[in-house]
């Protein structure tokens, strides 16, 4: 009886100790976002793991040069994942490590983080998937894992993805063209061709045409593009556009010619496609 009593007492003490942890994990899995607070760039680990993390960061910022066989346009990952994936509402990479595998309605199945990365390579980069055991894939996964330190497994960070905005009236590409000329063309070009630097690399990315993201990319959807434009553009004056102006601009440049993506016809196989889905 004495042993049973001690065991019971110990069990209750253990329950008292782990209950807060269970509650914390449950809250994270319930979808409560946590602060976006990636580690300092100077805090990368040393040794082989640190080398892989640093290589992953370089891939995000210089994708076109370092992963050339898998990139089919003029973009780098950081064109959408601003500051190498550290910025809220600019598709931050921080925090992604613990939310995958994740069900993706566009795919209609659960996908791994590596599959999600390759989705970007095939759509946003208009390229080819990375091999799962390639130095590039392992580097990107290492970087995302390090960037996600401190984020509870299953929790999303505040500002994941892109900002959700709504237009008071239907988006108007004609108004968008005028706004584009006034607010965007200086960086992205009158014909959306982007702006190249002295080394011929893009300083500002192309928004349409052969060197831009293809029709299967998330950014090809008006609502996604509008959220990014409203929250992060124009450069140096982010947030100055109204939701309606952002939608009008997005309606203009997403309507322009861009590479096709044949598999988009198979997107959202279980239904639930957004109204602006391009399939």
N, C-alpha and C positions, 0 to 999 in steps of 0.2 A: 504493500500500500504506500509505503514511504517513497519507493522508487517511482511508482506511478504518479504520486503527487508532485515529485520533483520534475518528472518529465512533462507533466501537464503545465506546471508553472513556467518551465523553460519554453514550451511551445507558445504560451501566451506572450512571453517576452519577445520571442522571435517574430510573432505576428505583429506586435506593437512596433518592432523595428522596421519590418519590411512593408507595412501597410502604407506609409507615406510614399515609398518608392513605387508600389503598385499603383497608387492613386496618380502619381506623376506620369507613369507610363501610360495608364489608361487615358489621362487627359491628353497626352500627346497623340495617342492613336485616335482619339475622338476628333482630332483635327484642329485643336487650338494652336494657332501660330505662335512661334517664339521669335524673339528679336533676331534680326539679321546682324550678326556680329562676327564676321570671319576673322581668323587670326591675322596678325600683322604679317606683311610680306617678308619681314626680316626674321620671322619665327619658324621658317621651314626647317625640317629636321636635317641632320647631317647624314653622311654615309650614302649607301646605294638607294635607300628609300627617298632621301632628300633629293638625290639626283633625278629620280623618276618624277617626283613632285615638281621640281623646277622645269624639267622637260615638258611636263604636262601644261604648266603655265605658259611656256613658250609656244606650245602648239595652239593654245587658245588665242594668243595675241598675233601669231605669225603662221597661221594654219596653211595658207596658200603656199608658202615656201617650204615648210617642214613636212607637210603631208601632201605634196603635189600630186602623187598618183591618185589620191582620193578626192581631190578638189577639182571641180569642173567649171569654176567661175572665178570672179575677182574678189571674193569675200573672205574674211577671216571670222572665226567664231566670235571674236570680241566686237564685231559690228552690231550684234544683237545682245550678247552677254557683256555688257559694258564693264570696263575696268577688270577684265579677265574674270567676270562672273561674280563681282562683289556688290553690285548695285541693285537696290530694290526696284521692282517693276521694270527691270531690264533683263528678265530671265536669269536671275542669279543662279550660279552653280552651287553656291554654298547651301548646304542642307539637303541636297539631292541624294546623298549617299544613303540616308536612312529611310527614304520613302519609296525606294525601289527594292524588289519588283513591285510594279503598280499596274492596275488595270487601266488600259488606254482605250477609250471609246473609238478613237479613229482607227486603231488597229483591230478592235473587237476582241482583244485578248490581253492577258497579263504579259508585260514585257519587262525585261531586265534593263538595268542602267546602260549596259553595253549596247543593247538593241536600240535604246532611245538615242544614244550618241550617234549610232549609225543611221538612224532615221534623219537626223540633222545633216549628216554628210550626204545622204542621197537626195534630200529635198532642199534644204537651205543652201548647201554647198553645191548642189546639182552635180554630185560626184558619185563615188563608189564607197561601199562600206569598208571599214578597217577590219583586218583579220583580228579575231578575238584575242590571239596570243601575240599580237604585234607590239613592238615597243611603243607605238603611238597610242594604241588603245590602253595599254597598261599605264602609260604616262598620264593620260587623261583621267583614268579611274583613280590613280594615286593622287592627282591634284584635287579632284572633287572630294575624295575621302578626307584629305588633309583640310581642305577648305570648310568641310562640314564638321570639324571637331567642335564638340560642345553642344551640338544640336541633338536632342533626344531622338532615338530611333522611332520612326513613325510620325514625327512632328514636321510640319511645314514651317518655313521661315516666313516672317512678315514680308510681303512684297514678292512672293514667289510668282514666277510667270510675268505677265504683263498687266498693267492697270486696266480695269474694266471701266469703260466710259460708254455713255449712250448719247445719241444725237437727238436733239429736240425735234428735228424734222428729217426727212429722208436725205441721205448723203447726196450731194450735188457735185458731180465731177467737173462741171463747167466753173462753178465757184472755186472748186479745188485747184483748177489749173491756174487761176489768177493768184490764189494764195501761194501755190507752189512757186510761181515766178518770183513773188515778193519775198517769200520766207525760206525757200529751200534751194532754189536753182544756183545760188552763189557757191554752194558746197557740192551739191549733187549733180549739177550740170543742167542746162536748159532741156537737154534730151534725156535726162536721167542716167547719163553715162558715167557719172562719178567724176572724181578729180584725182589724177595721178601726180605723184611726186617726181623728183629728179631721177630716182631709181626705177621709175615706171610702175612702182607699186601704188595701189590705191590709198590715198590719204583719206578720201571720203568715198564710201561705197556706191556703186551703181544701184539704182532703184528699179530699173527695168532693162530689158534687152538681154543679149546673150550672156553677159557677165554678171547678171543678178540671180537672185533665188528663183527657183522654178515654181510652177503652178501648184505643186503639191506641198509647198512650205506653209507653215502656219502664218507667216508674214504676208502671204498672198491673200489672206482673208481680210476684208475691210475692217472688221471689228478689232482684230489683233493689231493690225498696222495702226489703227486710230489710237489704241491704247498706248502704244509705244510713242507715237508722234506727240500725243498730248502730254505725256509724262516726261519725255526726255528731249524733245526738239522744240525750237531750233537750238543748236549747240550754243551754250552760253546764255540761253534765255529760256530754259526748259520751263514748261508750265504756263507760258504766256499765251498759248493758243486756247481758245474755248473748245469744249467737246465737239461742238458743231464744226468748227474750223478744222479740227483734227480729222473728223470723219470725212469732210469734203476733200481734204488733201489726200487721205488714204484712198478714197473712192477714185480719185484721179490716177494716182500712180499704180494702184493694183489693177487697174483696167488696161494698162499698157502691155504690149507684147513681152513675153518672157518665155524661157524654155518650158516645154511640156514635161509632165511627169505621168507616164502611162498608168502607173498603179493607183493613182488617185481615184480612178473609177471604182476601185474596190474598197475605198475608205468607208468607215462607219458601216461595216457589214451587218451589225445588229441594230441599225437604226440610230436615231438620236442625233443625226447630223445637224450642225448649226445652220441657221438660215443662210449664212454667207459662205457655206462650204462650197468649194469649187469642184464639184463632181456631178 
